[in-house]
């Protein structure tokens, strides 16, 4: 469910809208080694909850660094 851009506040800050380029780009800025598609896939898999997505991406990033 996309978040409502009219209603702003804590609930909006806790969600990532996969269809909003700016929100996906902001996450990409935090995880530049991931492609935009990988970030979108993570959002679709783990839902729009920002904490859940960022936690997954952090774990995935630390695993990727160990594999290198």
N, C-alpha and C positions, 0 to 999 in steps of 0.2 A: 504494500500500500504506500503510495508516494505521500510524502509529508506535505502539509498545507502551507504554502508560502505566505499566506495572509496571517495565519496564527503563528506568532513567533514566541519563543520562550524556551524554557528548559526542555520541554518535550521535543521541540524542533531541533534543538542542538544535539539531542541524543540519537538522532536518526541520520542516515545517509540515503539520499535519493539517488538510486542507480541511474535514473534518467536525467539527472542534473549534471551537466558537464563540469560546472564549477565545483561541486561537491566531490566528484570523482577526481578531478584535478588536484584538489587539496589533499586528498588521501595519497595520490600519486606523488605529490611534493614530499610527503612524509616517508614514502617508500619508493624512492626513485628507481630501484633495481627491478621493480615489478612493472609489467606492462599495464596499460589501462584495462585491457581485457581481463587480465588476471585479477585486478581489483574488482571489476564488475562481477566476475564469477564468484569471488569471495563474498560479495554483498548478496548475491542471489542465493548462495549456499547457506550463509549464516544469518540471513535476514538483515533488515535495515538498522539494527541496533549498533551504534557506533562502537561501544565498548567491546562487543562480541567480535566485530569485524577486525578492529585494530588488534585485539588480543590474538586472533588467529593469524593475522599478517605478521605480527611480531614473532610468534612461534615458528611460522613458516620461514621467516627471514633468518632466524638463528639456526634452523636446520639447514638452510641453503648455504649459509656461511661455513658450517662444519663440513658439508659435502665438498666444498671447493678446495 
